[in-house]
Amino acid sequence: MTQGPTPSATAAATPSRGRHLIAVASGKGGVGKTWFAITLAQALALNGQHTLLFDADLGLANVDIQLGLMPKHDLGSVISGRLSLNQAAFRYEDGGFDIIAGRSGSGSLANLPASRLQVLADDLRLLASTYDRVVMDLGAGVERTVRQMAEVAGTCIVVTNDEPTSLTDAYAFIKVLHMAQPTANVWVLVNMANSRNEGERTYNTLLKACEGFLKMSPALAGVIRRDDKVREAIRAQAPLFTRFPNCEAAQDVEAATARLLRT
């Protein structure tokens, strides 16, 4: 299987970023970004990692919706000053990891001033030091809030598929992130591929654009094959490894998780 370039050790060790904080991003919506963030968090937990899933999709948060949860506290309580970030975290027993839920449809969160967002980012970096891994589900696109939260992470996984618009928007996100952080540790995750070979071809298309125009080579985190079990798990509002632990998509997430844990 084509693995792609090896991530930069220098980038991974940059002290200003959370070494164990993984941001999951996408250039556009509808590519399975939130589903992958949830499934990655569960896979890390199953590998013995004390894991936190942080819903950083400010304004359009839906981790709790995908899992059928009704949390008492969410990020809105933190932003308003009623709770500290660690107080907003709660245990999700079915997945084996902790969650800090976002607040869906709150424009005030999506329009946070840069200074307040920086405080949130600093608090997250501090909280991340108490976990083995923190998975941060970013909003789709390249808005200011997305870019600023991405800067906290030691690793950024950009989720895409073979649709031309998805590839174009994934490239746009990588370009913006690379311009702001030339040493950013960027990976590409190809989702909903018809086969591993097709997924690798999709990755190579994006890789060529990045090497040709940006002079950088994002690594391949993995290829997730199209699997009807994913849709069934989402409809049941259940994490994939709980519902269908042996399906093809679960196997592919396991492989991607193993590669992340080796870095």
For each residue, the residues with C-beta under 8 A, 3 or more apart:
1: 196 200 223
2: 200 203 204 220
3: 219 220 259
4: 188 203 207 217 218 219 220
5: 207 217 218 219
6: 219
7: 11 12 155 185 187 219 263
8: 11 12 183 185
9: 12 13
10: 13 14 183
11: 7 8 14 154 183 184 185
12: 7 8 9 19 154 155 185 263
13: 9 10 19
14: 10 11 17 154 183 185
15:
16:
17: 14 21 125 151 152 153 154
18: 21 124 125 128 129 134 152 153 154
19: 12 13 154
20: 128 131 132 133 134 154
21: 17 18 124 125 128 133 134 136 152 153 154 155
22: 40 133 134 135 136 153 154 155 156 157 260
23: 56 136 138 149 150 152 153 155 156 157
24: 33 34 36 37 40 135 136 137 138 156 157 159 189
25: 33 138 140 146 150 156 157 158 159 173 177
26: 29 31 33 138 140 158 159 160 166 169 170 173
27: 140 141 142 158 160 166 168 169 170 171 172 173
28: 31 140 141 165 166 169 170
29: 26 33 140 141
30: 166
31: 26 28 159 160 161 166 191 192
32: 35 36 159 161 191 192 224 230
33: 24 25 26 29 36 37 137 138 140 159
34: 24 37 38 57 62 63 66 137
35: 32 38 39 66 230 234 240
36: 24 32 33 39 40 157 159 189 191 224 253
37: 24 33 34 40 41 53 63 135 136 137
38: 34 35 41 42 53 63 66 67 95 137 239
39: 35 36 42 43 239 240 241 249 250 253
40: 22 24 36 37 43 44 135 157 253 256 257 260
41: 37 38 44 45 51 52 53 95 97 133 135
42: 38 39 45 46 95 96 97 239 240 241 242
43: 39 40 46 47 241 253 254 256 257
44: 40 41 47 49 51 97 132 133 135 257 261
45: 41 42 48 49 50 51 95 96 97
46: 42 43 96 241
47: 43 44 257 258 261
48: 45
49: 44 45 132 133 261
50: 45 131 132 133
51: 41 44 45 96 97 98 131 132 133 134 135
52: 41 89 97 98 99 100 127 128 131 133 134 135
53: 37 38 41 63 92 95 97 98 99 100 134 135 137
54: 99 100 124 134 135 136 137
55: 61 62 63 64 75 99 100 101 102 137
56: 23 102 136 137 138 139 149
57: 34 60 61 62 63 102 137 138 139 140
58: 61 75 102 106 109 110 112 139 145 149
59: 103 104 105 106 107 109 110 111 139
60: 57 104 105 110 139 140
61: 55 57 58 64 74 75 101 102 103 104
62: 34 55 57 65 66 102 104
63: 34 37 38 53 55 57 66 67 69 99 101 102 137
64: 55 61 67 68 69 70 71 74 99 101 102 104
65: 62 68 69 104 237
66: 34 35 38 62 63 234 237
67: 38 63 64 92 94 95 99 237 238 239
68: 64 65 237 238
69: 63 64 65 92 99 101
70: 64
71: 64 74 90 99 101
72: 90
73: 77 83 87 88 90 101
74: 61 64 71 77 78 88 100 101 102 103
75: 55 58 61 78 79 88 100 101 102 103 109
76: 79 80 103 106 109
77: 73 74 80 82 83 88
78: 74 75 81 82 83 84 85 87 88 100 120 123
79: 75 76 108 109 112 116 120
80: 76 77
81: 78
82: 77 78
83: 73 77 78 87 88
84: 78 87 88 123
85: 78 88 89 100 120 123 124 127
86: 89 127 130
87: 73 78 83 84
88: 73 74 75 77 78 83 84 85 100 101
89: 52 85 86 98 99 100 127
90: 71 72 73 98 99 100 101
91: 98 99
92: 53 67 69 95 96 97 98 99
93: 96
94: 67 238 239 242
95: 38 41 42 45 53 67 92 239 242
96: 42 45 46 51 92 93
97: 41 42 44 45 51 52 53 92
98: 51 52 53 89 90 91 92 131
99: 52 53 54 55 63 64 67 69 71 89 90 91 92
100: 52 53 54 55 74 75 78 85 88 89 90
101: 55 61 63 64 69 71 73 74 75 88 90
102: 55 56 57 58 61 62 63 64 74 75 109
103: 59 61 74 75 76 106 109
104: 59 60 61 62 64 65
105: 59 60
106: 58 59 76 103 109 110
107: 59 110 111
108: 79 111 112
109: 58 59 75 76 79 102 103 106 112
110: 58 59 60 106 107 139 143 145
111: 59 107 108 145
112: 58 79 108 109 116 117 120 145
113: 116 117
114: 117 118 144 148
115: 118 119
116: 79 112 113 119 120
117: 112 113 114 120 121 145 148 149
118: 114 115 121 122 148
119: 115 116 122 123
120: 78 79 85 112 116 117 123 124 149
121: 117 118 124 125 148 149 151 152
122: 118 119 125 126
123: 78 84 85 119 120 126 127
124: 18 21 54 85 120 121 127 128 134 136 152
125: 17 18 21 121 122 128 129 152
126: 122 123 129
127: 52 85 86 89 123 124 130 131 134
128: 18 20 21 52 124 125 131 134
129: 18 125 126
130: 86 127
131: 20 50 51 52 98 127 128 134
132: 20 44 49 50 51
133: 20 21 22 41 44 49 50 51 52
134: 18 20 21 22 51 52 53 54 124 127 128 131
135: 22 24 37 40 41 44 51 52 53 54
136: 21 22 23 24 37 54 56 124 149 152 153
137: 24 33 34 37 38 53 54 55 56 57 63
138: 23 24 25 26 33 56 57 146 149 150
139: 56 57 58 59 60 110 143 145 146
140: 25 26 27 28 29 33 57 60 146
141: 27 28 29 146 169 173
142: 27 146 147 172 173 176
143: 110 139 146 147
144: 114 147 148
145: 58 110 111 112 117 139 148 149
146: 25 138 139 140 141 142 143 149 150
147: 142 143 144 150 151 176 177 180
148: 114 117 118 121 144 145 151
149: 23 56 58 117 120 121 136 138 145 146 152 153
150: 23 25 138 146 147 153 156 177 184
151: 17 121 147 148 180 181
152: 17 18 21 23 121 124 125 136 149
153: 17 18 21 22 23 136 149 150 156
154: 11 12 14 17 18 19 20 21 22 185
155: 7 12 21 22 23 185 187 260 263
156: 22 23 24 25 150 153 177 184 185 186 187
157: 22 23 24 25 36 40 187 188 189 221
158: 25 26 27 170 173 174 186 187 188 189 218
159: 24 25 26 31 32 33 36 170 189 191
160: 26 27 31 166 167 169 170 188 189 190 191 202 206
161: 31 32 166 190 191 192 193 202
162: 166 167 190 192 193 198 199 202
163: 166 167
164: 167 168
165: 28 168 169
166: 26 27 28 30 31 160 161 162 163 169 170
167: 160 162 163 164 170 171 202 205 206
168: 27 164 165 171 172
169: 26 27 28 141 160 165 166 172 173
170: 26 27 28 158 159 160 166 167 173 174 188 206
171: 27 167 168 174 175 206 209 210
172: 27 142 168 169 175 176
173: 25 26 27 141 142 158 169 170 176 177
174: 158 170 171 177 178 186 206 210 214 216 218
175: 171 172 178 179 213 214
176: 142 147 172 173 179 180
177: 25 147 150 156 173 174 180 181 184 186
178: 174 175 181 182 184 186 210 214 216
179: 175 176 182
180: 147 151 176 177 184
181: 151 177 178 184
182: 178 179 216
183: 8 10 11 14
184: 11 150 156 177 178 180 181
185: 7 8 11 12 14 154 155 156
186: 156 158 174 177 178 216 218 219
187: 7 155 156 157 158 218 219 220 221 260
188: 4 157 158 160 170 203 206 207 218 219 220 221
189: 24 36 157 158 159 160 221 222 223 224 256
190: 160 161 162 193 199 200 202 203 220 222 223 224
191: 31 32 36 159 160 161 224
192: 31 32 161 162 224 225 226
193: 161 162 190 196 198 199 202 223 224 225 226
194: 198 225 226
195: 198 199 225
196: 1 193 199 200 223 225
197: 200 201
198: 162 193 194 195 201 202
199: 162 190 193 195 196 202 203 223 224 225
200: 1 2 190 196 197 203 204 220 223
201: 197 198 204 205
202: 160 161 162 167 190 193 198 199 205 206
203: 2 4 188 190 199 200 206 207 220 223
204: 2 200 201 207 208
205: 167 201 202 208 209
206: 160 167 170 171 174 188 202 203 209 210 218
207: 4 5 188 203 204 210 211 217 218 220
208: 204 205 211 212
209: 171 205 206 212 213 214
210: 171 174 178 206 207 213 214 216 217 218
211: 207 208 214 215 216 217
212: 208 209
213: 175 209 210
214: 174 175 178 209 210 211
215: 211
216: 174 178 182 186 210 211
217: 4 5 207 210 211
218: 4 5 158 174 186 187 188 206 207 210
219: 3 4 5 6 7 186 187 188
220: 2 3 4 187 188 190 200 203 207 223
221: 157 187 188 189 256 259 260
222: 189 190 252 253 255 256 259
223: 1 189 190 193 196 199 200 203 220 252
224: 32 36 189 190 191 192 193 199 227 249 252 253 256
225: 192 193 194 195 196 199 248 249 252
226: 192 193 194 249
227: 224 230 247 248 249
228: 231 232
229: 232 233 240 243 244 247 248 249 250
230: 32 35 227 233 234 240 247 249
231: 228 234 235
232: 228 229 235 236 243 244
233: 229 230 236 238 239 240 242 243 244
234: 35 66 230 231 237
235: 231 232
236: 232 233 243
237: 65 66 67 68 234
238: 67 68 94 233 242 243
239: 38 39 42 67 94 95 233 242 243
240: 35 39 42 229 230 233 243 244 245 247 249 250 253
241: 39 42 43 46 244 245 250 253
242: 42 94 95 233 238 239 245
243: 229 232 233 236 238 239 240
244: 229 232 233 240 241 247 249 250
245: 240 241 242 250
246: 250 251
247: 227 229 230 240 244 250 251
248: 225 227 229 251 252
249: 39 224 225 226 227 229 230 240 244 252 253
250: 39 229 240 241 244 245 246 247 253 254
251: 246 247 248 254 255
252: 222 223 224 225 248 249 255 256
253: 36 39 40 43 222 224 240 241 249 250 256 257
254: 43 250 251 257 258
255: 222 251 252 258 259
256: 40 43 189 221 222 224 252 253 259 260
257: 40 43 44 47 253 254 260 261
258: 47 254 255 261 262
259: 3 221 222 255 256 262 263
260: 22 40 155 187 221 256 257 263
261: 44 47 49 257 258
262: 258 259
263: 7 12 155 259 260
